[in-house]
Structure formats: C-alpha cells, structure tokens
Amino acid sequence: MAVARRPKENSYFAARAARDAAAKPGTALVSACRWAVDYQAHWSLALLALIHGHNWAFAGNASPFVQLQHKIPGDPQGRYYRGADDVFFVLHWVVVFTLVRVTVMHGLLEPFAKWYGVRSARKVTRFSEQGWLTIYYIVSNSVGLYVMAQEPHWMSMKHFWVDYPEGHRQMTALMKSYYLVQIGFWVQQIFVLLIEEKRKDFVVMCVHHVVTCNLLGWSLYMHYIRIGNAILCCMDSSDIFLSGTKCLRYLGLDKATIVSFALFVVSWVYTRHYLYMKMVWSLNYESYENIPEDSWDPARGSFFTKNVMLGFTILLMTLQVLLIYWFALVLRIIYRVIFTKNLEDSRSDSEGGDDGAPPTKKTN
C-alpha cells in the first residue's frame, strides 16, 4: 500500500477561477462579476495606473482622486474642510485596498502558510484573509491613536463636543486623510464580503458593514469625526487580537492561540462594550452640556439636534446589538475551550463543505 503524493494546491484565487470556469455559464452580469473577482489585481492595477497617470500628465498633481481637496484658503496650519470631491479620494482608496489585499494575500501570506506547513487549502485561504486583516488593523489602530494624540479629544470625551462646529470642521491633513482612507477600507470590505465564501454570520456582517459606512459617512458630513476616530480605535484594537488569534490557530500554534484568545476577550469587553457604551453615553449627555440645543445651521456646518443625536444613537446601538450577538458566540468558544479543549471559530465558519484539501488516494 503506497500513499500517492499530494498534488500541488493552487492559490485561493486560482482555485476559484477554476471552479467558476467549470460551472455553467451564466448571464453577462454574472460573467462580469466573476471576472471582477478573478482578476482583482489586474483591473485594480490598471485603474491605479490610469488614475495616477492622469494626475501626473493632465491634472498637475492635483487630481481629487489622489490629492486632498477643499483646503482652507490662507489657513496657517494648512487645514481642510470636507466637500463633495472627497468622494473621489475615497474611491481611489477602494481600488488601492483591492490591489494591496489581493497582493498581500496571494503573494505573501498564502506562500508563507504553505511554507509553514498548512496543508488544507481552506485553512491557507482563511489564514491569508485573517493575516491581511491583522496587518491592516495594526497599521490602522497605530495611525488612529497617533491622530487622536494630536487632537483635543485625546483621553477626553468632553472634547468630542467642545468648540462644535468650527473646531471640528477644520481638519488637519492627517485627520482628513485618516478618515477618508477608513471610509475607503470599509466600502471595500463590502466588496470583500460579497466575493468571499459565505459564512454563517454573512447577513450580520452585511448589516455591520452598511451601518459602519453610514456612521463614517454621516459623521464626516456632520463634523462628528472626533468621536468617529475614537470609536474606530476601539474597534481596531480588539480586531487585531481577533484576526491574530485566528491566524495562530490556522498555523497550529495552540498555546499562543490560547494566550491571544484571552487577550482578545479582555480587549473586546473593555473596548467594545465598556468604552463604546461610555461614548454612546457621552453622545447623549455630554454633547448637550457643550453644544447649544437645536444648533441646526448647515451654512456654518452645525448639525446638532435631538433627531440627529437619536439617529446616531440608533446606528451605534445597532452595532452594539451585533457586538453582543458576536460576544455570545465568543462565550460558546470559551465554554468549548474549558470543557472540550476545542478552539473552533463558531462566529464566521463557512456553511458546510470540506476543508478544500484533496483526498489521499491509496494504490496497490
């Protein structure tokens, strides 16, 4: 009895292209969607070449896709307002994240997982997905905390509201870039959610991403970016441990996984339930102590009314409900770790199917 050599596994993107090629042809729209998924690196690189080529050759290095717009004339600090042209900057970063994600996953993380000894094609894919998120959240959280440290609201929730609206309308280049890039990331995450293999919490994740994009967009438009910056930092910090724990599990590092998982649980409770709810409290109480009630004056950039605060509260509490749902799943994992020593992710496993590893064949 001899065991046949395991065939060489394709990357996630090559394997998906092969499956789609073998499937029955669909409508033109389905074919276009498949093409967009299978050739992410190609079309995103082509778009970036077009955008930056136009910026260099025709726009005098001032294209709204590449450069921040709406700079305040004569401002000694070189600050910016928000404006309609910011949409182009966000779209540019959607394309950037598409290219960077597929490049890092396919060119760096997949080869590393295979080199390390991960044999399951599905685990290789999951490792590359979560590895990319770990890298992004480390960078995003570091930048977000640095941005906050330069602003009045560092360690002071009262300054989410002090000097509203004028002190909030005027954004440094760093703050505005950070916020627009974050919007670009979360818009791109909706695209990612649609192309990845569906998980058990797909609908919940859809709601999360849509609510997050709404919160970011409306907070920028209505000049509530200070609290938006703080909430993003809270979310990113625990996401580092969440994605990092999954990566360690896919690599089979059991002891490191347990330690990382414990840090994740502590960070999740502290940031996503305690600090997060303190910010919701600040929105509903401290805001009224520092901003005159019913300060609705769009010409001045003031959008403070009870209805606006209620709208933000509903969106934030919708996220909190989702976080409580996910934390309930985390508690199930804790139960399994304690009583069965099994650290499986019940939060976002895919529906059914094998792990993608080819079967072992026996020959006489």
C-alpha positions in Angstrom: 0.0 0.0 0.0 1.5 3.3 -1.1 0.2 6.8 -0.5 0.2 9.0 -3.5 1.9 12.3 -3.4 -0.4 15.1 -2.6 -0.9 17.3 -5.7 0.2 20.8 -5.6 -2.5 23.2 -4.4 -3.5 26.3 -6.3 -3.9 29.6 -4.6 -7.4 30.6 -3.4 -7.9 32.9 -6.4 -6.7 30.3 -9.0 -8.8 27.6 -7.4 -11.9 29.9 -7.5 -11.2 30.7 -11.1 -11.0 27.0 -12.0 -14.3 26.3 -10.2 -16.1 29.1 -12.0 -14.7 28.1 -15.3 -16.1 24.6 -14.8 -19.5 25.9 -13.8 -22.3 26.5 -16.3 -22.1 29.9 -18.0 -24.4 32.5 -16.5 -25.7 35.9 -17.6 -23.4 38.6 -18.8 -23.7 40.3 -15.3 -22.6 37.0 -13.6 -19.7 36.7 -16.0 -18.7 40.2 -15.4 -18.8 39.7 -11.6 -16.7 36.5 -11.9 -14.2 38.4 -14.0 -14.0 41.2 -11.4 -13.3 38.7 -8.7 -10.8 36.5 -10.5 -8.8 39.4 -11.9 -8.8 41.8 -9.0 -5.1 42.5 -9.2 -5.3 43.2 -13.0 -8.1 45.7 -13.1 -7.2 47.4 -9.8 -3.6 47.9 -11.1 -4.9 49.2 -14.4 -7.2 51.7 -12.7 -4.5 52.9 -10.4 -2.1 53.4 -13.4 -4.9 55.4 -15.2 -5.7 57.5 -12.1 -2.0 58.3 -11.3 -1.1 58.8 -15.0 -3.9 61.3 -15.4 -2.9 63.0 -12.1 0.7 63.4 -13.4 0.1 64.1 -17.0 -3.1 66.2 -17.1 -4.1 67.3 -13.6 -0.9 68.9 -12.4 -0.7 66.5 -9.4 -3.9 68.0 -8.1 -6.4 65.2 -9.1 -9.2 64.8 -6.5 -8.6 61.0 -6.7 -5.1 61.4 -5.4 -4.8 64.8 -3.5 -6.9 66.1 -0.7 -9.4 68.8 -1.7 -11.1 71.7 -0.1 -8.1 73.2 1.6 -8.9 76.3 3.7 -7.5 79.4 1.9 -4.9 81.2 4.0 -5.1 78.8 6.9 -1.7 78.9 8.7 -2.0 75.2 9.7 -2.9 74.0 6.2 -6.2 72.5 7.3 -9.1 71.3 5.2 -12.9 71.3 5.1 -14.9 68.3 3.9 -16.6 68.5 0.5 -18.2 66.7 -2.4 -14.8 66.0 -4.1 -13.8 63.8 -1.2 -15.8 61.0 -2.8 -13.1 60.7 -5.5 -10.4 60.3 -2.9 -12.4 57.5 -1.2 -12.9 55.7 -4.5 -9.2 55.8 -5.1 -8.5 54.1 -1.8 -11.2 51.4 -2.5 -9.1 50.5 -5.5 -5.9 50.7 -3.6 -7.1 48.3 -0.9 -8.4 45.9 -3.5 -4.9 45.7 -5.1 -3.0 45.6 -1.8 -5.3 43.0 -0.3 -5.0 40.6 -3.2 -1.3 41.2 -3.5 -0.5 40.6 0.2 -2.8 37.5 0.4 -1.7 35.9 -2.8 2.0 37.0 -2.9 2.9 36.9 0.8 0.5 35.2 3.2 -0.5 32.2 1.1 3.1 31.2 0.3 4.0 31.7 4.0 1.2 29.4 5.2 2.2 26.7 2.7 5.9 27.0 3.6 5.0 26.8 7.3 3.2 23.5 6.7 -0.5 24.3 6.4 -1.9 21.7 4.0 -5.6 22.5 3.9 -6.5 24.8 1.0 -9.3 26.3 3.1 -7.0 27.0 6.0 -4.5 28.6 3.7 -7.2 30.8 2.4 -8.5 31.7 5.9 -5.0 32.4 7.1 -4.4 34.8 4.2 -7.7 36.6 4.8 -7.2 37.0 8.5 -3.5 37.8 8.1 -4.3 40.7 5.8 -6.8 42.0 8.4 -4.3 41.6 11.2 -1.8 43.7 9.3 -4.4 46.3 8.4 -5.7 46.7 11.9 -2.3 47.0 13.4 -1.5 49.9 11.0 -4.9 51.4 11.2 -5.0 51.4 15.0 -1.5 52.8 15.3 -2.3 55.7 12.9 -5.7 56.2 14.6 -4.2 56.5 18.1 -1.5 58.9 16.7 -4.1 61.0 15.1 -6.1 61.1 18.4 -3.0 62.1 20.3 -2.6 65.2 18.1 -6.3 66.2 18.7 -8.1 67.8 21.7 -10.2 64.6 22.3 -7.2 62.5 23.4 -8.3 61.0 26.7 -11.2 63.5 27.0 -14.6 62.5 25.7 -15.9 66.0 26.6 -13.8 67.3 23.6 -15.9 65.2 21.2 -18.2 68.2 21.5 -16.3 71.2 22.7 -15.9 74.0 20.1 -18.5 72.4 17.8 -18.9 73.0 14.9 -16.0 75.3 13.8 -13.2 73.5 15.7 -14.5 70.2 14.1 -14.9 71.5 10.6 -11.3 72.4 10.2 -9.4 69.1 9.8 -5.6 68.6 9.6 -4.4 66.8 6.5 -3.6 63.8 8.7 -7.1 63.6 10.3 -8.8 64.1 6.9 -6.6 61.5 5.2 -7.1 59.0 8.0 -10.9 59.4 8.0 -11.3 59.2 4.2 -9.0 56.2 4.0 -11.0 54.4 6.7 -14.2 55.0 4.7 -12.4 53.6 1.6 -11.5 50.5 3.6 -15.0 49.8 4.8 -16.6 50.4 1.4 -14.0 47.9 0.0 -14.9 45.5 2.8 -18.5 45.3 1.4 -17.0 44.1 -1.9 -14.8 41.6 0.0 -17.8 40.3 1.9 -19.6 39.6 -1.4 -16.7 37.7 -3.0 -15.6 35.6 -0.1 -17.1 32.2 0.7 -20.3 32.8 2.7 -20.0 32.4 6.5 -22.8 31.7 9.0 -22.9 35.3 10.0 -23.0 36.7 6.5 -26.2 38.7 7.0 -25.0 40.1 10.3 -21.7 41.1 8.7 -23.6 42.8 5.9 -25.6 44.8 8.4 -22.3 45.7 10.3 -20.6 46.9 7.2 -23.5 49.0 6.0 -24.0 50.6 9.4 -20.3 51.3 9.7 -20.2 53.0 6.3 -23.2 55.1 7.3 -21.7 56.1 10.6 -18.4 57.1 8.9 -20.1 59.0 6.1 -22.6 60.9 8.2 -20.1 61.7 10.9 -17.8 63.2 8.3 -20.6 65.2 6.7 -21.9 66.5 10.1 -18.5 67.1 11.6 -18.5 64.4 14.3 -15.2 63.0 13.3 -13.6 63.2 16.8 -15.9 60.5 18.3 -15.7 58.7 15.0 -11.9 58.5 15.4 -12.2 57.2 19.0 -14.8 54.5 18.0 -12.6 53.3 15.1 -9.6 53.0 17.5 -11.8 50.9 19.9 -12.9 48.6 17.2 -9.4 48.2 15.6 -7.7 47.3 18.8 -9.7 44.2 19.6 -9.8 43.3 15.9 -6.0 42.9 16.0 -6.4 40.1 18.6 -9.4 38.6 16.8 -7.8 38.2 13.4 -4.4 37.4 15.0 -5.9 34.6 17.1 -7.4 33.0 14.0 -4.0 33.2 12.2 -2.3 31.4 15.1 -5.0 28.7 15.1 -4.6 28.1 11.4 -0.9 27.7 11.9 -1.5 25.1 14.7 0.2 27.2 17.4 -2.2 26.1 20.2 -0.5 27.7 23.3 -0.1 31.0 21.5 -3.7 30.8 20.3 -5.0 30.4 23.8 -3.0 33.4 25.1 -4.0 35.5 22.1 -7.6 34.5 22.6 -7.6 35.5 26.2 -6.2 38.9 25.3 -8.8 39.2 22.6 -11.7 38.5 25.1 -10.3 41.1 27.6 -9.8 43.7 24.9 -13.2 43.0 23.3 -15.1 43.5 26.6 -13.1 46.7 27.6 -13.2 48.4 24.2 -16.4 47.2 22.5 -18.7 47.2 25.5 -17.3 49.4 28.2 -15.5 52.2 26.3 -18.0 52.0 23.4 -21.0 52.5 25.7 -19.3 55.3 27.5 -19.0 57.0 24.1 -22.7 56.4 23.5 -23.4 58.0 26.9 -21.2 61.0 26.0 -23.2 61.4 22.8 -26.5 61.5 24.7 -25.4 63.6 27.7 -22.1 65.4 27.4 -23.0 66.6 23.9 -25.9 68.6 25.3 -23.7 70.1 28.0 -21.2 71.5 25.5 -23.4 72.3 22.4 -26.4 74.7 22.4 -29.5 72.6 21.8 -31.0 72.6 18.3 -27.9 74.1 16.7 -29.1 73.4 13.1 -27.2 75.7 10.8 -25.8 73.9 7.7 -24.3 77.1 6.4 -22.0 77.1 9.5 -21.6 73.3 9.4 -23.7 72.8 12.5 -25.9 69.7 12.6 -26.8 69.3 16.3 -30.4 68.4 17.1 -32.2 65.8 19.1 -33.2 64.0 15.9 -29.6 63.9 14.7 -28.3 62.6 18.0 -31.1 60.0 18.0 -30.1 58.9 14.5 -26.5 58.4 15.6 -27.6 56.6 18.7 -29.8 54.1 16.7 -26.9 53.3 14.4 -24.4 52.9 17.3 -26.8 50.7 19.3 -27.4 48.6 16.2 -23.7 47.9 16.2 -23.8 47.2 19.9 -26.5 44.6 19.4 -24.4 42.9 16.7 -21.4 43.0 19.1 -23.5 41.4 21.8 -24.5 38.7 19.4 -20.9 38.0 18.4 -19.8 38.0 22.1 -22.4 35.4 22.8 -20.6 33.2 20.2 -17.3 34.0 21.8 -18.7 32.8 25.2 -19.6 29.5 23.4 -16.0 29.2 22.3 -14.8 29.9 25.9 -17.1 27.1 27.1 -15.6 24.7 24.5 -12.1 25.6 25.4 -12.7 25.0 29.1 -14.7 21.8 28.8 -13.6 20.2 25.5 -10.3 21.9 24.8 -11.6 22.8 21.3 -10.9 26.3 19.9 -13.1 26.3 16.8 -14.5 29.6 15.4 -18.3 29.4 15.6 -18.6 33.1 14.7 -17.9 33.0 11.0 -17.2 29.5 9.7 -18.5 28.8 6.2 -21.6 26.9 5.6 -20.8 23.2 5.0 -18.2 21.8 2.6 -14.9 20.2 3.3 -11.7 21.9 4.1 -10.6 22.0 0.5 -7.8 19.6 1.0 -7.5 16.9 -1.7 -8.3 13.4 -0.7 -5.4 11.0 -0.1 -5.5 8.1 -2.6 -4.2 4.7 -2.0 -2.6 2.5 -4.6 -1.7 -1.1 -4.5 
